[in-house]
Amino acid sequence: MIPILMVSFAAAGFVLAWHPTLLQDIFDKILQNVSDPTLAAR
């Protein structure tokens, strides 16, 4: 189970590294859902 998770996270990292707009979209969605203003500050 653990090796499958490790490979999955590595694959997701490579996908996000090659698609920076997708990574930025994910960051934007996270920041929209954070309720604490100190955590949401850029």
N, C-alpha and C positions, 0 to 999 in steps of 0.2 A: 504494500500500500504506500509506504513512504517513498520508495523509488519512483513510483508513478506520479506522485505529487511533485517530486523534485523535477522530473522531466517536464511536467505540465507547466510549472512556474518558469522553467528555463525557456520553453517554447513561447510562452506568453511574453517573456522579456525580449526575445528576438523579434517577435511580431511588433511589439510596441516600439522597439528601437528602429525598425525600418519604416514605421508609420507614425511620425511625430504628431500629425494632426489628430490621430486617434488617441494618442496619449494626452494631448491637450484637451480633447473633448472629455476624457475621463476625469482629468483634474478639475475641469470646469463644473462637471456634474457633482463631484465630491464637494467642491467649495460652495455650490448652491445649497447643498443639504446640511452643511455644518451650521449649527445654531450659535456657537460661541464666536463672537466677533474677533477675539484675539487669535483663534485658530484659523479663521477664514481670511485674515489679513495677509496680503501678498507682500 
